[in-house]
Amino acid sequence: MTKNEKPTIFRAERLPLKVTLLVFSGSSIMCVASAVDPLRAANRIAGETLFDFRLVSVTGEAPVTTCGLPVAVSGRFDAADTTDMLVVVAGFGTQNYATSALLSGLRRAARAARACGGV
């Protein structure tokens, strides 16, 4: 890797890839599952932790999916937390959470992360 080259998630490394999934109320449970389950399955099949993932929400409370099921989260989204990959799982009504503070935090976290995605 050259001096100016930013590390990507596509390089083989020995440390688990830290993944933060920001889940919003109004998300589909299928979207949450489709984002989380491949990470869990990869860890199980590999017999080691390849992905160190955690679910967070805007408030730190369990977001409620469109089917009414809450999703357990480990805490509140904090842009200062280090992560390799930031994944936003959004849905109906997500725009209601789009405060200037949240948008600023997402921009900051996206710049610091090695990869970003949305579901």
Secondary structure, 3 states (H helix, E strand, C coil): CCCCCCCCCCCCCCCCEEEEEEECCCCCHHHHHHHHHHHHHHHHHHCCCCEEEEEEECCCCCCECCCCCECCCCCECCCCCCCCEEEEECCCCHHHHCCHHHHHHHHHHHHHCCEEEEC
